[in-house]
Amino acid sequence: MVPMSQGYYYLACPYNGTPEEMTERANFATKAASYFLQQRIHVFSPITHNHPCVPFLPPMGRKERQHLFLSFDFEFLEHAKGMIILQLSGWENSEGIQKEIQFCEANDIPIHRCNPEDLFRGSANAVLPKIETVPVQNA
């Protein structure tokens, strides 16, 4: 078992759009989280966690849903050792990512940017050289 004392990175990506875009972005975030885990880099992917919850929430507008999720997400971001931004199309204009960046800057949390086109070409460490991997311990 890998100890969580090594910490984790918060994996940010844009989410809002059409229902198809939101599902596509959630799937990409989950694929990226899986890739990081295979590289022994612990990540928390809020989109992976939150997207399946949406159909079970009471009807609400986008702003209300964003407020609900960001208040939850900031609890994780506050304890993360850094944030990785998946630079999917629209990330620069994402209200959620902009708020996450502001939170990181206010709390001295390092921010790493990750071009999704580069992510699966090599090791995660080649894409994100400052991120350390977690050693595997034999069980």
N, C-alpha and C positions, 0 to 999 in steps of 0.2 A: 504494500500500500504506500502511496506517495504522500508524504506529510504536507498539509496545507500551510504549515509554518513558512513554506517558501513563498507564499502569497500568490496573487493572481492579477491578471490584467483585465480591464474592463474593455469589452469589444463593442465599439460604437459603429453604427451604420445608419444611413437614412432609411426611413420606413414608410412615411405617408405617400399616397398616390392612389391609383386605382386598386380595387381588390386584387387584381392579378399582379400588379407591381408590388403590393405589400407582401403577397405570398412569395413572389420571386425573391424579394430582398430578404425575407425571413429564411428562405431556403438557402440563400447564399451565405447569410450570417452563420447558419448552422453548419454548413459545409466548411466554412473558414474556421469555426470553433473546433470542429473535428480535426481539421488539419493541424491546428496549433497543438491540440492535445496529443496527436501522434508524434509531434516534435518535442513533446514533454514541456510544453509551455502552457501553464494553467490560464484559462480565460473564463470570464463570466460573460455570456452573450445575452443581454437583456431582451433582444428581439426574439431569440430562440425561446426564451422563457415566456415572454409576454404575448407573442402572436397567437399561440393556441388558446389563450385566455379570452381573447376578444369576443368570440361568439357567445361566451357565457356571461358577459357583462350586461347590465341593463342598457337600454338604448341611451346613447350620449353622443354629443358632438365631438369633433376631432380635438378641439382645445381642451375640453373636459377630460377626454381620454388621455391626452398628452400630459396634463397635470397629474392625473392619477398615476400613470406609469413613471413619470420623472421623479415624483416624490419617492417612489419605491426604488427606482434605479439609483438615485443619489445615495441611498444607504449603502449600496454596493460600491459605487464609485468612490465614496469617502474612504473606504478601506483598501481600495486597489493600490497596487504599487505603480500603476500607470494606466493610461488609456490608449488603446489602439483604434484609430479611425480607419475603417474600411472605406476607401475613397470611391464608392459607387457613384454613378451619375446622380448629381443633385446634392451631394454631401455638403458643398459649400453653402447652399441655400437652405439646408435643413434647420428648422427652428430648434429641434431637439438637440442636434449636434452642436449648434451654436451655444445653447444653454449648458451642455456638458463641457464644452471648451471653457466657458466662463467659470464654471464650477471648478474645473481643474486649475485654471490660472489663479483663482482666489484661494485655493487650498494647496498650492505647490505640488500638484500631481503631474508627473511627466506625461507628455502627449507624443505619441508615435503615429505617423501616417503610413498607411499601407496601400499601395496601388494594387487593386485586385487582379490586374493582368499579370503582375509579377509574382503573386502569392504562390501559385501552384507550379511555377517553373523550377524552383529549387527548394532549398531548405528555408524554413521560416527565419532562421538566423541570417541567411543571406539577404532576405528582404528587410529584416528588423535586427540589425547587428547588435544593438544595445540591449536586446532582451536575452536574458539568460534562461537556459533550459533547466528543468528540474531533474536531478539524477534519479535513475530508476533503482529502487531497492529490491533485492531479491526477497521473495516471500517465503 
